[in-house]
């Protein structure tokens, strides 16, 4: 397995490099000038020209690419045009926020999805099963951005029981550690809920189908014939084997949850990678856009690799050669 992982990582390096190269040239084809960010009333036009010269924007694109390639190979993604900070520092501040939202949503996705899927399978064709199935399909087909806006209107504007933006209240720095934690939790409820509802609905469908296939197997009938309780049969024997195909979804779900978190951050005004990416695109902040692309591509590759490895771990019949 270790050799398999090494080969996958080795293949991922040129793949990510190719994505970054394509991104480098595509963003320079887009209309707009990064230096226009510095053209403001009362500021000399010479400032914009100085910024173009400082960041090498006056050089031909091939020359810019060679300079960029040399910096990236040294692990330096440059300096953000719009924020006037090293790209690494900007990302370091934002990544923990995005990852915390994505991981919380991923955990809730599988916890809720598995529970709904198991109940639907055990109560197949019952009124409860049909209700859960229709509800899951309803939320699965619902756009996340629309759901986020509806929840903001309901819980933040109408009921006024949950905050609709930012990570903490203004002045939260003066709270006690416990009060600060509770305030942070309140601000994360809606973003995580939006990501969880949509994702868990899809996972519930996978779990239900897998459970229905497993509970019809001979060894499940044998377990029941031995007099084992239905709870032990379902939870210990059926669920364990039904989760095998779901494990592959776990790794693949991480990039999708992460990409969903990027849009949710914009809606809820959270200072994570989503907010930074949108701001960087509008500001034509080339170094920051490329760094965000690098992170996204890396997450997709890690997610797919994690899915393969987990599948081999839970099912000894699978050998990664």
Helices and strands as residue ranges (DSSP letters): H 2-29, G 34-38, H 45-54, H 61-73, H 87-122, H 127-140, H 144-151, I 152-158, G 172-174, H 177-214, H 218-225, H 230-232, I 233-238, H 239-242, H 244-267, H 273-282, H 286-314
